[in-house]
Amino acid sequence: MANYTAADVKALRDKSGAGMMDCKGALDEADGDIEKAFEVLRLKGLKGVSKREGRTTTNGLVVARVAGGKGTLIELACETDFVAKAENFVALAEEVADAVVASGASDVESALAASHGGGTVADAITDKAAIMGEKVELRRVAVVEASGVDAYLHRTSRDLPPQVGVLLGYEGSDSDTAHDIAVHIAAFSPQYLTRDDVPAEVVAKEREIAEATARDEGKPEAALPKIVEGRVNGFFKETCLFDQDFAKDNKQSVGKVAEAAGLELTGFVRFRVGV
């Protein structure tokens, strides 16, 4: 008879993030000892690392760190939402974020090579992924530097860790308004800071599409320039942070709100897990 209870299986699942049958098998092998079962999961999982490489990671979480005018945002990805909220996975993400900040890394390659626990971040991810039995990857790393940096993390589901993360760099003293703008970015996902940041080829393509659409709609030739300009302005309003209607007051643009608050927005990054 198995020398463990359903509560032991749940405890091991919560600790490891591994599946129920894997946990039961590990507890069987470890004669009910949770710590030994945890090690069993790790050793078996390491053997299956190569088999998991082709899998898709659409779940996970984001973690942010801000200190001394520098913000760091990471996305750690996994396969299932069960693992995304597992104690082991959440702890790994926190450890990775700390290691990335300590190393000064600003991209995935350098972050994976960062020192962690006698090895590297890449080693730690491989080891913990083996225990969880899923593919785990550090998908993105970004750094924003400015006099002020605001970080905002948003939960898209109450029982999951943060799935959307924003870093906003700014000059100025109104941190409350800066935070409101960071929240706005999380909700409205702008692609660019200002119109000047939109690549010329992107604007040209939007004009081309706007003109072709207007012609297909049978608009008068003389009206085309104005119609095209209006639609391109609509594109800017949708994709550029400064042009977007502010979430807390849609009668003002974000640019106007920032100006009134004495803020100069210098840059932002936004991650959404799996996107």
C-alpha positions as a Markdown table, in Angstrom:
| # | Residue | x | y | z |
|---|---|---|---|---|
| 1 | Met | 0.0 | 0.0 | 0.0 |
| 2 | Ala | 1.3 | 3.5 | -0.9 |
| 3 | Asn | 2.9 | 5.2 | 2.0 |
| 4 | Tyr | 1.5 | 8.7 | 1.3 |
| 5 | Thr | -1.8 | 10.5 | 1.2 |
| 6 | Ala | -3.7 | 12.7 | -1.3 |
| 7 | Ala | -2.5 | 15.6 | 0.7 |
| 8 | Asp | 1.1 | 14.5 | 0.1 |
| 9 | Val | 0.4 | 14.4 | -3.7 |
| 10 | Lys | -1.1 | 17.9 | -3.6 |
| 11 | Ala | 1.9 | 19.2 | -1.5 |
| 12 | Leu | 4.3 | 17.7 | -4.1 |
| 13 | Arg | 2.4 | 19.1 | -7.0 |
| 14 | Asp | 2.3 | 22.6 | -5.4 |
| 15 | Lys | 6.0 | 22.4 | -4.6 |
| 16 | Ser | 7.1 | 21.1 | -8.0 |
| 17 | Gly | 4.5 | 22.1 | -10.5 |
| 18 | Ala | 4.6 | 18.5 | -11.9 |
| 19 | Gly | 1.6 | 16.6 | -13.0 |
| 20 | Met | -0.5 | 14.4 | -10.7 |
| 21 | Met | 0.6 | 11.0 | -12.2 |
| 22 | Asp | 4.2 | 12.1 | -12.2 |
| 23 | Cys | 3.9 | 13.1 | -8.5 |
| 24 | Lys | 2.3 | 9.8 | -7.6 |
| 25 | Gly | 5.0 | 7.8 | -9.4 |
| 26 | Ala | 7.7 | 9.8 | -7.7 |
| 27 | Leu | 6.1 | 9.3 | -4.2 |
| 28 | Asp | 5.8 | 5.6 | -5.0 |
| 29 | Glu | 9.5 | 5.4 | -5.8 |
| 30 | Ala | 10.5 | 7.5 | -2.7 |
| 31 | Asp | 8.2 | 5.5 | -0.4 |
| 32 | Gly | 6.2 | 8.6 | 0.4 |
| 33 | Asp | 9.1 | 10.9 | 1.3 |
| 34 | Ile | 8.2 | 14.3 | -0.4 |
| 35 | Glu | 11.8 | 15.6 | -0.5 |
| 36 | Lys | 13.1 | 12.4 | -2.1 |
| 37 | Ala | 10.2 | 12.4 | -4.5 |
| 38 | Phe | 11.1 | 16.0 | -5.5 |
| 39 | Glu | 14.6 | 14.8 | -6.3 |
| 40 | Val | 13.1 | 11.8 | -8.3 |
| 41 | Leu | 11.1 | 14.3 | -10.4 |
| 42 | Arg | 14.2 | 16.4 | -11.1 |
| 43 | Leu | 16.4 | 13.5 | -12.2 |
| 44 | Lys | 13.7 | 12.0 | -14.4 |
| 45 | Gly | 12.9 | 15.4 | -15.9 |
| 46 | Leu | 16.5 | 16.1 | -16.8 |
| 47 | Lys | 16.5 | 13.0 | -19.0 |
| 48 | Gly | 13.5 | 14.4 | -20.9 |
| 49 | Val | 14.8 | 17.9 | -21.6 |
| 50 | Ser | 15.5 | 17.4 | -25.3 |
| 51 | Lys | 12.1 | 15.9 | -25.8 |
| 52 | Arg | 10.4 | 19.1 | -24.6 |
| 53 | Glu | 12.4 | 21.5 | -26.8 |
| 54 | Gly | 9.8 | 21.6 | -29.6 |
| 55 | Arg | 6.9 | 22.3 | -27.3 |
| 56 | Thr | 5.0 | 25.7 | -27.2 |
| 57 | Thr | 5.2 | 27.9 | -24.1 |
| 58 | Thr | 2.1 | 30.1 | -24.0 |
| 59 | Asn | 1.8 | 30.6 | -20.3 |
| 60 | Gly | 4.1 | 32.0 | -17.6 |
| 61 | Leu | 4.5 | 35.3 | -15.8 |
| 62 | Val | 6.3 | 38.6 | -15.8 |
| 63 | Val | 8.5 | 40.1 | -13.0 |
| 64 | Ala | 9.8 | 43.6 | -12.7 |
| 65 | Arg | 12.6 | 45.2 | -10.7 |
| 66 | Val | 13.2 | 49.0 | -10.3 |
| 67 | Ala | 16.2 | 50.5 | -8.6 |
| 68 | Gly | 18.3 | 53.6 | -9.1 |
| 69 | Gly | 16.6 | 54.9 | -12.2 |
| 70 | Lys | 16.8 | 51.5 | -13.9 |
| 71 | Gly | 13.9 | 49.1 | -14.5 |
| 72 | Thr | 14.2 | 45.5 | -15.6 |
| 73 | Leu | 11.3 | 43.4 | -16.9 |
| 74 | Ile | 11.5 | 39.7 | -17.7 |
| 75 | Glu | 9.0 | 37.1 | -19.1 |
| 76 | Leu | 9.5 | 33.5 | -17.9 |
| 77 | Ala | 7.3 | 31.2 | -20.0 |
| 78 | Cys | 6.0 | 27.7 | -19.5 |
| 79 | Glu | 3.5 | 25.4 | -21.1 |
| 80 | Thr | 0.5 | 25.4 | -18.8 |
| 81 | Asp | -1.3 | 27.7 | -16.4 |
| 82 | Phe | -0.9 | 25.1 | -13.6 |
| 83 | Val | 2.9 | 25.4 | -13.7 |
| 84 | Ala | 2.6 | 29.2 | -14.1 |
| 85 | Lys | 1.1 | 29.5 | -10.7 |
| 86 | Ala | 3.2 | 26.7 | -9.0 |
| 87 | Glu | 5.3 | 27.8 | -6.1 |
| 88 | Asn | 8.5 | 26.4 | -7.7 |
| 89 | Phe | 7.9 | 28.3 | -10.9 |
| 90 | Val | 7.1 | 31.6 | -9.3 |
| 91 | Ala | 10.2 | 31.3 | -7.0 |
| 92 | Leu | 12.3 | 30.6 | -10.1 |
| 93 | Ala | 11.0 | 33.7 | -11.9 |
| 94 | Glu | 11.9 | 35.9 | -8.8 |
| 95 | Glu | 15.4 | 34.3 | -8.7 |
| 96 | Val | 16.0 | 34.9 | -12.4 |
| 97 | Ala | 14.9 | 38.5 | -12.1 |
| 98 | Asp | 17.3 | 39.1 | -9.2 |
| 99 | Ala | 20.2 | 37.4 | -11.1 |
| 100 | Val | 19.5 | 39.5 | -14.3 |
| 101 | Val | 19.5 | 42.7 | -12.3 |
| 102 | Ala | 22.7 | 41.8 | -10.5 |
| 103 | Ser | 24.4 | 41.0 | -13.7 |
| 104 | Gly | 23.3 | 44.1 | -15.5 |
| 105 | Ala | 22.0 | 42.0 | -18.4 |
| 106 | Ser | 19.6 | 43.7 | -20.9 |
| 107 | Asp | 18.8 | 40.9 | -23.3 |
| 108 | Val | 18.0 | 37.2 | -23.1 |
| 109 | Glu | 21.4 | 35.9 | -24.2 |
| 110 | Ser | 23.3 | 37.8 | -21.5 |
| 111 | Ala | 20.6 | 37.1 | -18.9 |
| 112 | Leu | 20.9 | 33.3 | -19.5 |
| 113 | Ala | 24.6 | 33.5 | -19.0 |
| 114 | Ala | 24.3 | 35.5 | -15.7 |
| 115 | Ser | 25.6 | 33.8 | -12.6 |
| 116 | His | 23.1 | 32.1 | -10.3 |
| 117 | Gly | 23.6 | 29.6 | -7.5 |
| 118 | Gly | 27.0 | 28.3 | -8.5 |
| 119 | Gly | 25.9 | 28.0 | -12.2 |
| 120 | Thr | 24.1 | 30.2 | -14.6 |
| 121 | Val | 20.5 | 31.3 | -15.1 |
| 122 | Ala | 20.2 | 28.9 | -18.0 |
| 123 | Asp | 21.3 | 26.0 | -15.7 |
| 124 | Ala | 18.7 | 27.0 | -13.0 |
| 125 | Ile | 15.9 | 27.1 | -15.6 |
| 126 | Thr | 16.9 | 23.7 | -17.0 |
| 127 | Asp | 17.0 | 22.2 | -13.5 |
| 128 | Lys | 13.6 | 23.5 | -12.4 |
| 129 | Ala | 12.1 | 22.7 | -15.8 |
| 130 | Ala | 13.1 | 19.1 | -15.2 |
| 131 | Ile | 11.2 | 19.0 | -11.9 |
| 132 | Met | 8.1 | 20.5 | -13.4 |
| 133 | Gly | 8.2 | 18.3 | -16.5 |
| 134 | Glu | 7.5 | 21.2 | -18.8 |
| 135 | Lys | 9.5 | 23.3 | -21.2 |
| 136 | Val | 10.4 | 26.6 | -19.4 |
| 137 | Glu | 12.2 | 29.4 | -21.2 |
| 138 | Leu | 13.3 | 33.0 | -20.5 |
| 139 | Arg | 11.5 | 34.6 | -23.4 |
| 140 | Arg | 12.1 | 38.3 | -23.0 |
| 141 | Val | 14.3 | 40.7 | -21.1 |
| 142 | Ala | 14.0 | 44.5 | -21.3 |
| 143 | Val | 15.6 | 47.4 | -19.5 |
| 144 | Val | 14.4 | 51.0 | -19.2 |
| 145 | Glu | 16.6 | 53.7 | -17.7 |
| 146 | Ala | 15.5 | 57.3 | -16.8 |
| 147 | Ser | 15.4 | 59.6 | -13.8 |
| 148 | Gly | 12.1 | 58.0 | -12.9 |
| 149 | Val | 10.9 | 54.5 | -13.8 |
| 150 | Asp | 7.5 | 53.2 | -13.0 |
| 151 | Ala | 6.7 | 49.4 | -13.0 |
| 152 | Tyr | 3.2 | 48.0 | -13.3 |
| 153 | Leu | 2.2 | 44.4 | -13.2 |
| 154 | His | -1.3 | 43.2 | -14.1 |
| 155 | Arg | -3.1 | 40.0 | -13.4 |
| 156 | Thr | -5.4 | 38.9 | -16.2 |
| 157 | Ser | -6.8 | 36.2 | -13.9 |
| 158 | Arg | -7.2 | 36.3 | -10.2 |
| 159 | Asp | -5.6 | 32.9 | -9.6 |
| 160 | Leu | -2.6 | 33.4 | -11.9 |
| 161 | Pro | 0.6 | 35.5 | -11.3 |
| 162 | Pro | 1.0 | 38.8 | -13.3 |
| 163 | Gln | 0.6 | 38.2 | -17.1 |
| 164 | Val | 1.1 | 41.8 | -18.3 |
| 165 | Gly | 4.1 | 44.0 | -17.3 |
| 166 | Val | 5.0 | 47.6 | -18.1 |
| 167 | Leu | 8.1 | 49.8 | -17.5 |
| 168 | Leu | 7.7 | 53.5 | -18.1 |
| 169 | Gly | 10.7 | 55.9 | -18.1 |
| 170 | Tyr | 10.1 | 59.5 | -17.4 |
| 171 | Glu | 11.6 | 62.8 | -16.3 |
| 172 | Gly | 9.7 | 64.8 | -13.8 |
| 173 | Ser | 8.3 | 64.6 | -10.2 |
| 174 | Asp | 4.7 | 63.5 | -10.7 |
| 175 | Ser | 5.1 | 59.8 | -9.9 |
| 176 | Asp | 1.3 | 59.3 | -9.5 |
| 177 | Thr | 0.5 | 60.4 | -13.0 |
| 178 | Ala | 3.4 | 58.4 | -14.3 |
| 179 | His | 2.0 | 55.3 | -12.7 |
| 180 | Asp | -1.5 | 56.1 | -14.1 |
| 181 | Ile | 0.1 | 56.2 | -17.6 |
| 182 | Ala | 1.9 | 52.9 | -17.0 |
| 183 | Val | -1.5 | 51.4 | -16.1 |
| 184 | His | -2.9 | 52.9 | -19.3 |
| 185 | Ile | -0.1 | 51.3 | -21.3 |
| 186 | Ala | -1.0 | 47.9 | -19.8 |
| 187 | Ala | -4.6 | 48.3 | -20.8 |
| 188 | Phe | -4.2 | 49.9 | -24.3 |
| 189 | Ser | -0.9 | 48.3 | -25.5 |
| 190 | Pro | 0.5 | 51.2 | -27.6 |
| 191 | Gln | 3.3 | 50.1 | -30.0 |
| 192 | Tyr | 5.2 | 53.4 | -30.2 |
| 193 | Leu | 5.8 | 56.4 | -27.9 |
| 194 | Thr | 5.2 | 59.2 | -30.5 |
| 195 | Arg | 4.5 | 59.5 | -34.2 |
| 196 | Asp | 8.1 | 60.2 | -34.8 |
| 197 | Asp | 9.0 | 56.7 | -33.5 |
| 198 | Val | 6.8 | 55.0 | -36.2 |
| 199 | Pro | 9.1 | 53.7 | -39.0 |
| 200 | Ala | 8.6 | 55.6 | -42.3 |
| 201 | Glu | 7.9 | 52.4 | -44.1 |
| 202 | Val | 5.1 | 51.5 | -41.7 |
| 203 | Val | 3.5 | 55.0 | -42.2 |
| 204 | Ala | 3.8 | 54.6 | -46.0 |
| 205 | Lys | 2.1 | 51.2 | -45.9 |
| 206 | Glu | -0.7 | 52.6 | -43.8 |
| 207 | Arg | -1.2 | 55.4 | -46.4 |
| 208 | Glu | -1.2 | 52.9 | -49.2 |
| 209 | Ile | -3.8 | 50.8 | -47.5 |
| 210 | Ala | -5.9 | 53.8 | -46.6 |
| 211 | Glu | -5.9 | 55.0 | -50.2 |
| 212 | Ala | -6.7 | 51.6 | -51.7 |
| 213 | Thr | -9.5 | 51.1 | -49.2 |
| 214 | Ala | -11.0 | 54.5 | -50.0 |
| 215 | Arg | -10.9 | 53.9 | -53.7 |
| 216 | Asp | -12.5 | 50.5 | -53.2 |
| 217 | Glu | -15.3 | 52.3 | -51.3 |
| 218 | Gly | -15.8 | 54.6 | -54.3 |
| 219 | Lys | -14.8 | 57.8 | -52.5 |
| 220 | Pro | -14.4 | 60.9 | -54.8 |
| 221 | Glu | -10.9 | 61.4 | -56.1 |
| 222 | Ala | -10.8 | 65.0 | -54.8 |
| 223 | Ala | -11.6 | 63.7 | -51.3 |
| 224 | Leu | -8.9 | 61.0 | -51.2 |
| 225 | Pro | -6.1 | 63.1 | -49.6 |
| 226 | Lys | -8.3 | 64.2 | -46.7 |
| 227 | Ile | -9.7 | 60.7 | -46.2 |
| 228 | Val | -6.2 | 59.1 | -46.2 |
| 229 | Glu | -4.9 | 61.7 | -43.8 |
| 230 | Gly | -7.8 | 61.1 | -41.4 |
| 231 | Arg | -7.2 | 57.3 | -41.5 |
| 232 | Val | -3.5 | 57.6 | -40.9 |
| 233 | Asn | -4.2 | 59.9 | -38.0 |
| 234 | Gly | -6.5 | 57.2 | -36.7 |
| 235 | Phe | -3.7 | 54.7 | -37.0 |
| 236 | Phe | -1.4 | 57.1 | -34.9 |
| 237 | Lys | -4.2 | 57.5 | -32.3 |
| 238 | Glu | -4.4 | 53.7 | -32.0 |
| 239 | Thr | -0.7 | 52.8 | -31.9 |
| 240 | Cys | 1.1 | 55.9 | -30.4 |
| 241 | Leu | 1.0 | 56.4 | -26.7 |
| 242 | Phe | 1.1 | 60.2 | -26.9 |
| 243 | Asp | -1.9 | 60.2 | -29.3 |
| 244 | Gln | -4.1 | 57.7 | -27.4 |
| 245 | Asp | -7.1 | 58.9 | -25.3 |
| 246 | Phe | -6.0 | 58.7 | -21.7 |
| 247 | Ala | -7.7 | 55.8 | -19.8 |
| 248 | Lys | -8.8 | 58.0 | -16.9 |
| 249 | Asp | -10.0 | 60.9 | -19.0 |
| 250 | Asn | -10.7 | 60.1 | -22.6 |
| 251 | Lys | -11.2 | 63.8 | -23.4 |
| 252 | Gln | -7.4 | 64.3 | -23.1 |
| 253 | Ser | -4.6 | 62.5 | -24.9 |
| 254 | Val | -1.8 | 60.8 | -22.9 |
| 255 | Gly | 0.6 | 63.4 | -24.3 |
| 256 | Lys | -1.5 | 66.3 | -23.0 |
| 257 | Val | -1.9 | 64.6 | -19.6 |
| 258 | Ala | 1.9 | 64.1 | -19.3 |
| 259 | Glu | 2.6 | 67.7 | -20.4 |
| 260 | Ala | 0.1 | 69.1 | -17.8 |
| 261 | Ala | 1.8 | 67.0 | -15.1 |
| 262 | Gly | 5.3 | 68.3 | -16.1 |
| 263 | Leu | 6.4 | 64.8 | -17.3 |
| 264 | Glu | 8.6 | 64.0 | -20.2 |
| 265 | Leu | 8.0 | 60.4 | -21.2 |
| 266 | Thr | 11.3 | 58.9 | -22.4 |
| 267 | Gly | 10.3 | 55.3 | -23.3 |
| 268 | Phe | 8.4 | 52.2 | -22.3 |
| 269 | Val | 8.2 | 48.5 | -22.7 |
| 270 | Arg | 5.2 | 46.2 | -22.4 |
| 271 | Phe | 5.1 | 42.5 | -22.1 |
| 272 | Arg | 2.1 | 40.2 | -22.2 |
| 273 | Val | 2.8 | 36.6 | -21.6 |
| 274 | Gly | 2.6 | 34.5 | -24.7 |
| 275 | Val | 2.2 | 37.5 | -27.1 |
